[in-house]
Amino acid sequence: MDVNATAGNALLERLEQARRQLRCCNLCPRRCGVDRTAGQAGYCRLDDSVRCFREMLHFAEERGLSPSHQIYFAGCNLRCEFCTVAEWNEQPQAAEPMDPAELAEKIEKRRRQGARTVNFLGGEPTLSVHGIIQLAACIDSSEQVVLNSNMYYNRIVDDLLVGLVDIYLADLKCGNAECAEMLLGAADYVDVAGENIKRAAAGARVIVRHLVLPGHQKCCLEPTLKWLAQELPQAEVSIRGDYVPPAAPASAPADYLTAAGMDAAVDLAAQMGLNLIQ
């Protein structure tokens, strides 16, 4: 049996399945139902084209991930007021369409430069799951694939990506429905992301990243850490203190996180016995 040919056929089958999903898109809980293959766009503002707005070799990801080849996909299904790449989510069509052959060459180039991981992020990369599958065949087996996701997607995404993702870098943003609605525009975010994180942890390495929001210790930080301690006590947890307030905040915090606030967050996670990494 030609193992490579078999693997290639399996990827082609997944790619076709992913493209079929775009005809009535329900990849995420928004369930827009639009036909992206006909040029229609739902909440994420994407049609069926895969748009990439940046690729770079990054040296400051969590333990074991760096150097990481980051590939940024445009478009998102959340509306985080404090998003640092919001322009590419508001107007994803402004990004260049992905050229699979050209990007495959860049993946190989970054591998030669020392990349240990290929890191799909955005925006929200699962909205372009068909692009991820296209690139999967271009990735050297010595590298690991990282999905840097907000984890706000439906079960079909798991089915399409199973076995293709080595590490889930799960960005768990909020600790309750009220804050999720106010800050992200998705009241069901906490429940959906939590279930997806647990499902991912059953078959792959998971790093749960939580960005500490100033003023949200009781409502977001503490519930998030408690949930992790109860549901995924062995998961690797990354506490981030690099929150950048938007220029004219409406609902998002207006201040940077203080050093004392960051220390308190790390101390709380340690007290709960969580597996903290940097």
Backbone bond lengths (Angstrom), bond angles and torsions (degrees), N, CA, C in turn:
res aa  C-N    CA-C-N  psi(-1)  N-CA   C-N-CA  omega(-1)  CA-C   N-CA-C  phi
1 M - - - 1.469 - - 1.520 110.35 -
2 D 1.314 117.63 136.36 1.455 122.65 175.79 1.528 108.10 -82.62
3 V 1.356 115.65 101.87 1.454 120.63 -175.54 1.522 111.11 -62.71
4 N 1.330 116.13 -42.82 1.468 119.36 -179.36 1.524 111.50 -62.40
5 A 1.340 115.86 -42.22 1.455 119.83 179.18 1.524 110.63 -64.08
6 T 1.338 115.96 -40.71 1.460 119.79 179.35 1.521 110.93 -62.72
7 A 1.332 115.32 -44.56 1.465 119.63 178.60 1.522 110.79 -62.65
8 G 1.335 115.83 -40.51 1.456 119.68 179.22 1.515 112.24 -63.44
9 N 1.334 116.53 -40.92 1.469 120.14 178.39 1.521 111.19 -64.75
10 A 1.331 116.45 -37.47 1.466 120.24 179.06 1.523 110.53 -64.44
11 L 1.328 116.48 -39.84 1.469 119.83 178.29 1.528 110.86 -67.33
12 L 1.332 116.42 -38.42 1.457 119.12 177.80 1.525 111.22 -63.08
13 E 1.324 116.39 -39.14 1.462 120.21 177.83 1.523 110.64 -63.84
14 R 1.328 116.65 -41.50 1.468 119.88 177.73 1.518 111.09 -65.12
15 L 1.325 115.57 -40.73 1.453 119.72 179.98 1.521 110.95 -61.67
16 E 1.318 116.97 -42.90 1.459 120.39 178.21 1.523 111.32 -64.72
17 Q 1.326 115.96 -38.73 1.460 119.50 178.16 1.532 110.65 -64.68
18 A 1.337 115.98 -41.51 1.470 120.01 178.82 1.523 110.46 -63.12
19 R 1.310 116.94 -42.14 1.462 119.97 -179.99 1.522 111.47 -65.60
20 R 1.333 116.37 -35.05 1.472 118.89 177.17 1.528 110.26 -63.74
21 Q 1.313 116.52 -35.02 1.464 120.34 179.06 1.526 111.55 -61.66
22 L 1.318 116.20 -29.47 1.466 120.11 -177.74 1.519 113.28 -71.97
23 R 1.329 117.01 -15.16 1.468 119.79 -179.01 1.537 111.62 -72.66
24 C 1.302 116.18 -23.93 1.470 121.70 173.48 1.522 104.78 -147.36
25 C 1.325 115.74 80.76 1.459 120.36 -162.75 1.529 112.66 -70.40
26 N 1.336 113.95 118.09 1.459 122.86 173.99 1.525 109.42 -132.83
27 L 1.320 116.03 37.07 1.462 119.96 -178.93 1.520 112.03 -65.55
28 C 1.325 116.81 -27.78 1.462 119.97 -178.31 1.520 110.25 -126.56
29 P 1.319 118.25 170.52 1.471 120.88 -177.11 1.522 115.04 -63.38
30 R 1.321 118.75 -9.99 1.466 119.60 174.90 1.532 111.49 -64.38
31 R 1.328 115.59 -30.90 1.476 122.21 178.46 1.527 111.58 46.84
32 C 1.317 115.95 55.96 1.471 120.99 -177.18 1.526 112.04 -64.68
33 G 1.336 117.04 -34.13 1.455 120.48 178.65 1.510 114.66 71.39
34 V 1.341 117.78 15.48 1.463 120.02 -179.19 1.525 110.51 -80.70
35 D 1.314 115.92 158.45 1.466 121.48 175.95 1.523 107.96 -94.09
36 R 1.296 115.49 93.80 1.465 119.63 -178.48 1.524 111.62 -67.74
37 T 1.334 117.55 -25.25 1.467 119.93 179.01 1.524 111.51 -71.30
38 A 1.327 116.97 -16.76 1.470 121.64 177.85 1.519 111.27 -99.20
39 G 1.328 116.69 11.64 1.453 120.31 177.93 1.512 114.48 90.57
40 Q 1.333 116.93 -0.39 1.460 119.47 178.16 1.522 110.14 -75.39
41 A 1.336 115.88 150.10 1.452 121.34 -179.78 1.518 108.94 -131.14
42 G 1.325 115.74 136.91 1.453 121.11 177.58 1.520 111.33 -98.11
43 Y 1.298 115.72 -146.10 1.465 122.05 -175.80 1.531 111.65 -58.69
44 C 1.325 117.19 -35.39 1.472 121.26 -177.13 1.528 112.38 -78.01
45 R 1.337 116.53 -11.52 1.472 122.68 177.51 1.532 113.11 68.33
46 L 1.315 116.16 22.89 1.462 121.33 179.02 1.522 110.55 -107.38
47 D 1.347 115.82 141.64 1.452 119.62 166.28 1.529 106.70 -93.44
48 D 1.316 118.51 -148.66 1.461 118.51 -178.13 1.524 113.32 -89.70
49 S 1.332 117.63 0.84 1.464 119.23 176.39 1.528 109.52 -78.14
50 V 1.317 115.38 146.47 1.466 121.67 177.70 1.519 107.25 -97.46
51 R 1.319 116.77 122.68 1.461 121.50 -174.60 1.521 110.29 -115.14
52 C 1.326 116.00 125.46 1.468 121.33 178.22 1.522 108.66 -118.36
53 F 1.330 117.04 129.59 1.458 118.94 -176.69 1.527 113.70 -110.76
54 R 1.344 117.19 -3.07 1.468 117.83 -179.83 1.520 109.61 -167.15
55 E 1.320 116.07 143.94 1.462 121.28 167.39 1.515 107.24 -141.53
56 M 1.334 116.09 139.97 1.456 119.42 -175.06 1.519 110.15 -161.50
57 L 1.321 115.44 157.08 1.459 121.86 172.71 1.519 107.54 -91.45
58 H 1.322 116.09 120.51 1.464 121.72 -172.63 1.530 109.57 -116.25
59 F 1.332 115.77 137.06 1.465 120.47 -173.21 1.526 113.41 -112.88
60 A 1.329 118.40 8.53 1.462 119.79 -173.31 1.523 113.02 -126.25
61 E 1.332 117.06 31.18 1.451 119.35 173.22 1.535 109.76 -81.56
62 E 1.318 116.48 179.89 1.458 120.63 -178.18 1.526 111.94 -66.51
63 R 1.336 113.21 170.00 1.466 121.93 -174.18 1.528 111.73 -52.13
64 G 1.315 114.48 130.09 1.450 120.56 175.86 1.515 115.60 85.47
65 L 1.329 117.46 -4.89 1.467 120.18 -177.37 1.526 112.66 -99.13
66 S 1.303 118.01 -25.28 1.459 122.67 -173.12 1.525 111.60 -95.31
67 P 1.338 115.31 150.20 1.465 128.80 -5.40 1.534 110.23 -66.37
68 S 1.321 115.19 140.23 1.453 120.77 -175.44 1.523 110.36 -121.73
69 H 1.314 115.40 131.10 1.465 120.06 176.83 1.518 107.73 -85.91
70 Q 1.317 116.66 104.75 1.457 122.10 -178.54 1.525 110.89 -88.84
71 I 1.328 114.94 130.33 1.455 121.68 176.98 1.528 107.11 -124.03
72 Y 1.326 116.36 115.71 1.461 122.75 -172.62 1.521 111.36 -96.61
73 F 1.336 115.87 122.97 1.458 122.29 175.80 1.525 109.32 -99.17
74 A 1.318 116.77 134.93 1.463 121.76 179.08 1.525 110.63 -78.62
75 G 1.342 114.81 155.53 1.455 121.39 176.94 1.515 111.95 96.20
76 C 1.341 116.54 140.87 1.460 120.89 -179.14 1.520 110.23 -149.89
77 N 1.339 115.30 154.18 1.461 121.06 178.03 1.524 112.19 -103.06
78 L 1.335 117.93 8.66 1.453 123.10 171.79 1.522 108.31 -118.81
79 R 1.315 115.87 165.31 1.465 121.23 177.81 1.530 109.12 -128.99
80 C 1.321 115.28 66.15 1.467 120.64 -179.98 1.524 108.87 -72.00
81 E 1.314 116.11 119.98 1.460 120.63 -177.97 1.524 111.58 -62.50
82 F 1.319 116.94 -26.62 1.465 122.02 -176.51 1.529 112.44 -97.87
83 C 1.318 117.71 13.74 1.464 121.02 -179.41 1.527 110.42 -62.47
84 T 1.328 116.24 134.61 1.471 120.60 -177.52 1.527 112.48 -85.96
85 V 1.336 117.49 -8.42 1.476 120.70 177.46 1.533 109.74 -125.20
86 A 1.321 115.84 34.56 1.464 121.02 -173.16 1.522 112.80 -57.81
87 E 1.332 117.64 -32.97 1.463 119.08 -176.87 1.526 112.12 -62.17
88 W 1.338 117.09 -31.07 1.465 120.49 -179.16 1.526 111.42 -80.96
89 N 1.333 117.19 -15.19 1.457 120.95 174.75 1.525 110.85 -90.57
90 E 1.318 116.35 -32.37 1.460 120.50 178.55 1.526 111.41 -74.06
91 Q 1.337 116.39 -35.40 1.462 120.93 -179.67 1.533 109.82 -134.08
92 P 1.327 117.31 66.97 1.470 119.34 -176.82 1.518 113.65 -63.09
93 Q 1.337 116.82 -25.56 1.464 119.08 -179.44 1.529 112.15 -68.59
94 A 1.343 116.97 -11.49 1.464 119.93 176.75 1.521 111.84 -75.78
95 A 1.330 116.56 -17.49 1.470 120.46 177.80 1.522 110.02 -78.75
96 E 1.313 115.53 154.52 1.462 120.52 -179.49 1.529 110.97 -71.29
97 P 1.343 117.90 141.57 1.470 119.89 173.40 1.523 110.00 -61.91
98 M 1.312 115.35 142.92 1.462 120.08 179.08 1.524 110.53 -67.78
99 D 1.334 115.63 131.81 1.459 122.42 171.79 1.527 106.10 -103.36
100 P 1.335 119.50 101.77 1.467 121.02 -174.19 1.523 113.84 -55.26
101 A 1.334 117.03 -41.86 1.463 119.57 -178.54 1.523 110.88 -66.22
102 E 1.331 116.84 -43.17 1.459 120.71 179.49 1.524 111.29 -65.55
103 L 1.326 116.32 -41.83 1.460 119.40 -179.72 1.524 110.74 -69.79
104 A 1.330 117.72 -32.75 1.458 120.68 175.77 1.531 110.66 -61.51
105 E 1.334 116.50 -38.86 1.465 120.29 176.74 1.531 110.81 -64.53
106 K 1.335 116.34 -38.28 1.460 119.70 179.49 1.525 111.17 -69.76
107 I 1.330 117.13 -34.52 1.461 120.61 175.92 1.522 110.11 -62.06
108 E 1.323 116.47 -43.60 1.465 120.19 178.36 1.526 111.00 -66.49
109 K 1.328 116.69 -40.05 1.463 120.94 178.40 1.525 110.55 -61.33
110 R 1.333 117.20 -46.37 1.460 120.64 179.92 1.527 111.15 -66.56
111 R 1.319 117.52 -32.43 1.467 119.99 176.42 1.518 110.37 -63.11
112 R 1.338 116.14 -42.71 1.470 119.80 178.29 1.527 111.29 -66.05
113 Q 1.337 116.38 -28.12 1.460 120.94 178.52 1.528 112.65 -80.27
114 G 1.325 116.34 -3.71 1.461 119.58 174.61 1.512 116.34 115.24
115 A 1.334 118.71 4.87 1.465 120.54 -179.19 1.521 110.65 -60.40
116 R 1.327 116.19 128.37 1.459 122.31 176.77 1.518 111.82 -94.47
117 T 1.327 115.06 -23.34 1.465 119.90 -178.08 1.526 109.58 -136.88
118 V 1.329 114.81 152.55 1.461 122.25 168.94 1.517 106.08 -107.43
119 N 1.317 116.26 120.88 1.458 122.75 -165.66 1.521 109.99 -116.00
120 F 1.338 116.22 108.60 1.465 121.02 179.24 1.521 109.18 -91.57
121 L 1.333 116.40 121.59 1.451 121.69 -179.36 1.518 109.61 -145.35
122 G 1.333 117.32 -168.50 1.448 118.70 -177.93 1.521 111.56 -164.80
123 G 1.360 114.19 -136.19 1.440 131.19 17.82 1.531 112.21 48.89
124 E 1.312 114.23 -161.79 1.457 121.28 175.16 1.526 108.96 -121.70
125 P 1.344 117.31 108.96 1.469 120.63 -172.04 1.520 114.60 -65.66
126 T 1.343 119.15 -26.29 1.464 118.99 -176.60 1.518 112.62 -67.09
127 L 1.327 118.07 -18.13 1.464 120.76 175.27 1.521 111.18 -68.86
128 S 1.335 115.85 -18.90 1.469 122.75 176.77 1.524 109.45 -114.58
129 V 1.328 115.76 42.41 1.469 120.61 -175.99 1.528 111.10 -59.00
130 H 1.340 117.37 -31.51 1.462 119.53 178.52 1.527 111.23 -65.41
131 G 1.337 117.05 -31.22 1.463 120.42 175.89 1.509 111.90 -71.52
132 I 1.318 117.00 -38.11 1.464 120.71 177.69 1.520 110.30 -62.42
133 I 1.318 116.32 -42.74 1.468 119.84 179.44 1.521 110.54 -64.07
134 Q 1.317 117.59 -40.43 1.463 120.65 177.27 1.521 111.55 -58.04
135 L 1.323 116.16 -40.46 1.455 120.12 -176.70 1.522 113.06 -79.37
136 A 1.329 117.12 -19.15 1.463 120.54 -175.92 1.528 111.94 -57.54
137 A 1.319 116.06 -35.22 1.463 119.93 -178.70 1.527 112.44 -71.94
138 C 1.337 117.60 -12.37 1.461 121.79 -175.62 1.527 112.69 -97.60
139 I 1.315 116.80 -2.03 1.459 119.89 -171.67 1.520 110.50 -96.45
140 D 1.309 116.57 127.01 1.455 122.72 179.64 1.527 110.10 -62.40
141 S 1.305 116.27 141.97 1.466 120.49 -176.27 1.520 112.87 -65.66
142 S 1.337 117.51 -16.62 1.463 119.84 179.30 1.525 111.98 -77.68
143 E 1.331 116.74 -15.10 1.455 121.10 179.28 1.525 110.47 -96.81
144 Q 1.315 115.10 154.41 1.450 120.26 176.32 1.523 109.83 -106.53
145 V 1.325 114.88 145.34 1.458 120.97 179.79 1.527 109.25 -95.67
146 V 1.338 115.65 127.09 1.459 122.78 178.05 1.520 108.67 -110.08
147 L 1.329 116.54 130.44 1.456 121.52 171.96 1.518 107.25 -105.14
148 N 1.322 116.32 107.68 1.466 122.70 179.13 1.524 106.82 -94.76
149 S 1.329 116.01 98.92 1.470 120.95 -166.11 1.521 112.36 -130.58
150 N 1.339 115.57 152.32 1.463 119.54 170.88 1.534 111.46 -79.03
151 M 1.326 116.82 -4.23 1.467 124.77 174.99 1.532 112.86 65.28
152 Y 1.316 116.44 20.32 1.476 121.30 179.46 1.525 107.66 -99.77
153 Y 1.318 116.02 78.49 1.456 121.04 -178.54 1.526 109.41 -147.13
154 N 1.327 115.16 167.98 1.457 121.34 179.80 1.523 111.38 -93.68
155 R 1.323 115.67 167.71 1.468 122.64 -172.81 1.529 112.10 -57.67
156 I 1.310 118.15 -31.00 1.462 120.49 -178.74 1.523 111.79 -57.05
157 V 1.330 117.30 -32.05 1.462 120.34 179.30 1.528 110.21 -64.89
158 D 1.339 116.93 -40.96 1.462 120.22 175.52 1.522 110.86 -58.39
159 D 1.321 116.11 -45.39 1.461 120.56 -178.60 1.524 111.60 -61.66
160 L 1.330 116.36 -36.52 1.465 120.21 -177.93 1.518 112.78 -76.30
161 L 1.326 116.80 -29.09 1.471 120.25 -173.96 1.521 114.33 -103.73
162 V 1.319 118.55 -6.02 1.456 119.90 -176.91 1.525 110.66 -56.42
163 G 1.319 115.82 130.45 1.461 121.66 -179.41 1.514 114.47 85.38
164 L 1.337 117.55 -11.59 1.464 120.89 -179.95 1.529 112.04 -98.52
165 V 1.322 116.83 -18.69 1.462 122.01 -178.27 1.527 109.02 -109.15
166 D 1.319 115.99 126.76 1.467 121.06 178.55 1.523 112.17 -90.35
167 I 1.336 115.95 -36.49 1.458 121.19 -175.37 1.523 109.15 -135.94
168 Y 1.324 116.07 127.40 1.454 121.52 172.95 1.526 108.09 -97.96
169 L 1.319 116.10 116.71 1.459 121.75 173.52 1.518 105.50 -97.82
170 A 1.332 114.54 92.86 1.461 121.67 -169.80 1.516 110.46 -90.26
171 D 1.317 115.76 119.94 1.459 121.73 -177.76 1.529 108.52 -93.38
172 L 1.333 116.62 91.20 1.461 121.47 -177.85 1.519 108.53 -89.29
173 K 1.325 116.21 105.79 1.455 121.65 -162.93 1.526 115.38 -88.97
174 C 1.328 118.20 -36.32 1.467 121.37 -171.23 1.519 110.83 -133.33
175 G 1.350 115.34 168.42 1.447 119.88 -178.37 1.507 114.69 -117.10
176 N 1.329 118.74 1.33 1.460 121.23 -179.10 1.519 109.88 -159.24
177 A 1.340 114.92 162.71 1.463 120.50 -175.25 1.521 112.79 -67.33
178 E 1.327 117.16 -36.33 1.463 119.73 -177.60 1.526 111.08 -63.58
179 C 1.329 116.40 -47.37 1.468 119.36 179.18 1.524 111.01 -67.60
180 A 1.328 116.83 -36.06 1.458 119.95 178.86 1.524 111.34 -62.69
181 E 1.311 116.62 -40.52 1.463 120.26 178.04 1.528 110.37 -68.17
182 M 1.322 116.79 -43.44 1.459 121.44 -176.13 1.527 111.85 -70.10
183 L 1.331 117.50 -41.91 1.459 121.22 -172.55 1.530 113.66 -94.60
184 L 1.347 116.45 -30.31 1.464 120.17 -174.03 1.518 113.48 -114.36
185 G 1.330 116.36 -19.43 1.462 119.76 -175.56 1.505 113.05 79.47
186 A 1.360 117.60 27.64 1.465 121.10 -177.94 1.528 109.14 -150.19
187 A 1.335 116.41 95.77 1.466 120.25 -176.13 1.523 112.65 -64.72
188 D 1.340 117.92 -27.15 1.466 121.08 -178.66 1.522 113.04 -88.96
189 Y 1.316 117.32 7.23 1.464 121.00 -173.22 1.530 113.07 -57.78
190 V 1.325 118.01 -47.06 1.467 120.86 -173.86 1.522 110.81 -60.99
191 D 1.338 117.08 -45.02 1.463 120.11 -179.46 1.519 111.68 -66.40
192 V 1.326 116.68 -44.84 1.466 120.41 -178.32 1.525 111.02 -64.73
193 A 1.320 116.42 -48.90 1.467 120.20 -178.86 1.520 111.21 -62.40
194 G 1.337 117.00 -40.19 1.461 120.11 -179.93 1.514 112.23 -61.19
195 E 1.327 117.52 -45.39 1.463 120.66 179.01 1.524 111.56 -64.21
196 N 1.323 116.86 -40.44 1.469 119.89 179.47 1.521 111.60 -67.13
197 I 1.316 117.53 -36.90 1.467 120.63 178.46 1.524 110.05 -65.28
198 K 1.324 117.09 -43.52 1.465 119.70 179.04 1.530 110.77 -63.48
199 R 1.316 116.80 -40.08 1.454 120.33 179.64 1.531 110.46 -65.94
200 A 1.328 116.94 -42.04 1.467 120.30 179.00 1.524 110.97 -63.19
201 A 1.340 116.41 -39.68 1.463 120.98 -177.09 1.525 112.62 -66.14
202 A 1.328 116.69 -18.89 1.455 120.14 -179.87 1.523 112.49 -72.95
203 G 1.341 116.80 -17.93 1.456 117.76 -176.21 1.509 116.33 -136.27
204 A 1.338 117.30 2.03 1.468 119.53 -177.37 1.526 109.45 -153.71
205 R 1.316 114.77 169.38 1.458 119.85 174.09 1.532 108.80 -72.00
206 V 1.320 116.13 135.78 1.454 120.89 179.35 1.523 109.81 -126.35
207 I 1.316 115.37 130.64 1.462 122.42 170.34 1.522 106.44 -115.07
208 V 1.316 116.66 120.50 1.463 120.45 179.46 1.520 108.20 -98.36
209 R 1.307 114.36 120.22 1.468 121.70 -178.46 1.526 108.98 -105.68
210 H 1.340 115.94 130.74 1.465 120.11 176.32 1.519 109.59 -127.46
211 L 1.327 114.84 119.58 1.456 121.39 176.21 1.528 108.42 -83.69
212 V 1.324 116.62 118.95 1.457 120.47 -178.03 1.525 109.18 -75.12
213 L 1.333 115.78 121.95 1.457 121.61 -179.88 1.525 109.17 -97.40
214 P 1.325 118.55 125.81 1.470 120.58 178.20 1.530 111.44 -54.97
215 G 1.329 115.99 131.91 1.453 120.34 179.76 1.507 114.79 83.66
216 H 1.326 118.07 0.99 1.463 121.46 -177.20 1.525 112.22 -117.05
217 Q 1.318 117.13 31.76 1.456 119.43 -179.72 1.527 111.66 -67.76
218 K 1.326 117.66 -50.20 1.457 121.22 -175.94 1.520 112.46 -71.30
219 C 1.324 116.58 -38.22 1.463 120.14 -173.11 1.530 113.68 -87.83
220 C 1.320 117.89 -27.27 1.468 120.26 -174.70 1.530 113.36 -122.50
221 L 1.334 117.21 -53.89 1.463 119.68 -177.08 1.520 111.86 -60.90
222 E 1.320 117.58 -54.70 1.462 120.51 -175.23 1.526 112.74 -63.11
223 P 1.347 119.99 -46.82 1.472 119.08 177.45 1.525 113.00 -61.82
224 T 1.333 117.10 -36.62 1.467 120.39 179.63 1.523 110.91 -64.71
225 L 1.330 117.13 -46.61 1.464 120.85 -179.48 1.524 111.23 -66.73
226 K 1.324 117.07 -38.71 1.464 120.31 178.08 1.519 110.78 -64.11
227 W 1.327 115.91 -41.37 1.471 119.44 178.82 1.528 110.44 -62.11
228 L 1.316 116.71 -43.47 1.461 120.20 179.08 1.529 111.11 -63.00
229 A 1.337 116.81 -42.80 1.460 120.59 -179.56 1.532 111.29 -62.70
230 Q 1.316 116.65 -33.86 1.459 120.63 -177.93 1.525 112.51 -84.52
231 E 1.326 116.71 -42.39 1.461 120.63 -171.46 1.521 114.63 -96.30
232 L 1.330 116.98 -34.08 1.472 120.86 -176.51 1.529 110.26 -138.64
233 P 1.322 117.86 62.34 1.464 120.13 -174.08 1.525 114.33 -63.42
234 Q 1.337 117.86 -20.78 1.464 120.66 -179.38 1.527 113.18 -92.99
235 A 1.320 116.88 -6.22 1.467 120.01 -176.63 1.527 110.93 -66.24
236 E 1.313 115.73 147.69 1.461 120.27 173.26 1.523 108.45 -77.20
237 V 1.315 116.10 134.11 1.458 121.74 -175.06 1.518 109.94 -122.97
238 S 1.322 115.47 129.69 1.463 122.19 179.40 1.521 108.88 -115.72
239 I 1.332 116.46 113.91 1.458 121.79 177.26 1.520 107.94 -92.91
240 R 1.320 116.35 121.28 1.461 120.87 -176.66 1.525 110.60 -108.43
241 G 1.327 115.70 137.93 1.455 120.52 179.97 1.510 113.62 -118.24
242 D 1.338 116.81 19.77 1.463 120.87 -173.54 1.530 112.56 -99.29
243 Y 1.326 116.52 36.88 1.458 120.75 176.91 1.530 110.38 -63.41
244 V 1.343 115.13 133.49 1.463 121.74 177.27 1.527 108.19 -117.88
245 P 1.332 118.61 114.01 1.472 120.30 -178.93 1.528 110.87 -67.29
246 P 1.336 116.79 145.01 1.468 119.48 177.09 1.519 110.69 -68.24
247 A 1.319 116.29 162.15 1.466 121.05 -176.10 1.524 111.96 -61.68
248 A 1.323 116.82 -38.58 1.466 120.32 -179.26 1.525 108.33 -134.26
249 P 1.325 117.22 75.75 1.468 120.27 -174.37 1.522 113.05 -64.97
250 A 1.324 114.93 140.25 1.458 121.09 174.48 1.527 109.43 -104.27
251 S 1.333 115.88 -59.51 1.461 121.10 178.57 1.520 112.98 -109.54
252 A 1.318 116.65 -24.47 1.462 121.06 -178.31 1.527 110.98 -72.98
253 P 1.330 117.42 154.54 1.463 120.29 176.86 1.531 111.32 -57.17
254 A 1.326 115.37 143.46 1.465 120.44 -176.85 1.515 113.08 -94.35
255 D 1.345 117.13 -7.15 1.463 120.77 -175.40 1.524 111.29 -116.30
256 Y 1.327 115.18 159.21 1.459 121.18 171.24 1.525 109.44 -75.67
257 L 1.322 117.11 156.79 1.453 121.30 174.93 1.524 109.26 -72.58
258 T 1.317 116.91 134.08 1.462 120.82 178.50 1.527 110.24 -80.08
259 A 1.321 116.06 162.33 1.461 120.85 176.33 1.524 110.57 -61.18
260 A 1.335 116.06 -37.95 1.464 120.02 178.59 1.522 110.98 -65.16
261 G 1.344 116.29 -38.44 1.459 120.04 178.31 1.518 111.86 -65.02
262 M 1.313 116.31 -38.98 1.461 120.62 178.24 1.527 110.25 -67.47
263 D 1.315 117.32 -44.45 1.470 121.00 179.11 1.522 110.77 -60.08
264 A 1.335 116.54 -41.00 1.464 120.56 -179.78 1.526 110.81 -64.08
265 A 1.335 116.93 -38.80 1.463 121.18 179.92 1.525 110.73 -65.70
266 V 1.308 116.87 -45.01 1.467 121.33 179.67 1.527 110.41 -65.46
267 D 1.331 116.91 -41.73 1.468 120.70 178.94 1.530 110.62 -61.71
268 L 1.332 116.97 -41.15 1.460 121.03 -179.75 1.528 110.65 -64.05
269 A 1.330 116.39 -43.68 1.464 120.03 178.58 1.530 111.26 -63.10
270 A 1.333 116.33 -39.36 1.458 120.79 178.71 1.529 110.59 -65.65
271 Q 1.333 116.77 -40.98 1.460 121.18 179.41 1.536 111.53 -61.50
272 M 1.324 115.77 -31.52 1.454 120.04 179.85 1.528 112.47 -82.98
273 G 1.328 116.42 -1.61 1.455 121.00 177.31 1.508 114.51 77.83
274 L 1.315 117.17 21.00 1.460 120.37 -179.77 1.523 111.41 -74.01
275 N 1.326 114.39 153.54 1.464 122.21 -177.83 1.518 109.39 -86.84
276 L 1.329 116.57 84.52 1.459 121.70 -175.23 1.518 111.37 -77.85
277 I 1.325 115.70 137.92 1.458 121.52 174.06 1.522 108.20 -130.44
278 Q 1.316 115.98 165.98 1.460 121.21 177.11 1.519 109.37 -114.79
